[in-house]
Amino acid sequence: MYNGSILEPLECAVPVNLSIKNVPDPLVQRLRERAKRHHRSVQGELLAILEESVGLQRLTLEEVYSQVKALGFKTGSEAVTMVREDRDAR
């Protein structure tokens, strides 16, 4: 985690400072409460909100399944076989 963010900073990217002016007090209070709930600083919470809004690509269920399959993760039944083989090898 980098500065409250779930994304790693890009090595070639230069961080940019952003400023939001004239934020209404009730909105600031809600942001502080949200940051507290997520155990983040206000800065970290703002960064997480930005990432959720524009930085992260949401995958469909089919895309997740394809990626998991391509990675070769074992299924539940294969896991049972692996545990039995491990146990029998002892």
C-alpha positions as CSV (number, residue, x, y, z in Angstrom):
1,M,0.0,0.0,0.0
2,Y,1.3,3.4,-0.9
3,N,0.0,6.5,1.0
4,G,-3.3,4.8,1.6
5,S,-3.6,3.7,-2.0
6,I,-4.1,0.1,-3.2
7,L,-2.1,0.8,-6.3
8,E,1.6,0.8,-6.4
9,P,3.2,4.1,-7.6
10,L,4.6,4.0,-11.1
11,E,8.3,4.2,-11.1
12,C,8.5,6.6,-14.0
13,A,5.6,8.8,-12.8
14,V,6.2,12.0,-10.9
15,P,3.7,12.6,-8.2
16,V,1.4,15.6,-8.7
17,N,-0.2,17.6,-5.9
18,L,-3.9,18.4,-6.4
19,S,-5.8,21.0,-4.5
20,I,-9.6,21.3,-4.0
21,K,-10.8,24.7,-2.9
22,N,-13.9,25.8,-1.2
23,V,-15.0,22.4,0.0
24,P,-18.2,22.7,2.2
25,D,-17.7,21.9,5.9
26,P,-20.3,19.1,5.9
27,L,-18.6,17.4,3.0
28,V,-15.2,17.6,4.7
29,Q,-16.7,16.1,7.9
30,R,-18.2,13.2,5.9
31,L,-14.8,12.6,4.3
32,R,-13.1,12.6,7.7
33,E,-15.7,10.1,9.0
34,R,-15.2,7.9,5.9
35,A,-11.4,8.0,6.3
36,K,-11.7,7.0,9.9
37,R,-14.0,4.0,9.0
38,H,-11.4,2.8,6.5
39,H,-8.4,3.5,8.9
40,R,-6.9,6.0,6.5
41,S,-5.8,9.6,6.5
42,V,-7.9,12.1,4.7
43,Q,-5.2,12.2,2.0
44,G,-5.3,8.4,1.7
45,E,-9.1,8.3,1.5
46,L,-9.1,10.9,-1.2
47,L,-6.6,8.9,-3.2
48,A,-8.6,5.7,-2.7
49,I,-11.8,7.6,-3.9
50,L,-10.0,8.8,-7.0
51,E,-8.7,5.3,-7.8
52,E,-12.1,3.8,-7.4
53,S,-13.6,6.5,-9.7
54,V,-11.1,6.6,-12.5
55,G,-8.1,4.4,-11.8
56,L,-9.4,0.8,-11.5
57,Q,-10.8,-1.3,-14.2
58,R,-13.8,-3.4,-13.0
59,L,-13.6,-6.9,-14.4
60,T,-16.6,-9.0,-15.4
61,L,-17.1,-12.4,-13.8
62,E,-16.0,-14.0,-17.1
63,E,-12.8,-12.0,-17.2
64,V,-12.0,-13.0,-13.6
65,Y,-12.6,-16.6,-14.4
66,S,-10.4,-16.4,-17.5
67,Q,-7.6,-14.8,-15.6
68,V,-7.8,-17.4,-12.7
69,K,-7.9,-20.2,-15.2
70,A,-4.8,-18.8,-17.1
71,L,-2.9,-18.6,-13.8
72,G,-3.5,-22.3,-13.2
73,F,-5.1,-22.1,-9.8
74,K,-6.4,-25.4,-8.5
75,T,-10.0,-26.0,-8.0
76,G,-11.6,-27.4,-4.8
77,S,-11.6,-31.0,-5.9
78,E,-7.9,-30.7,-7.0
79,A,-7.1,-29.2,-3.6
80,V,-8.6,-32.2,-1.8
81,T,-6.4,-34.5,-3.9
82,M,-3.3,-32.3,-3.2
83,V,-4.0,-32.5,0.6
84,R,-4.5,-36.3,0.5
85,E,-1.2,-36.7,-1.5
86,D,0.6,-34.5,1.0
87,R,-0.8,-36.3,4.0
88,D,0.0,-39.8,2.5
89,A,3.6,-38.7,1.7
90,R,4.3,-38.2,5.5
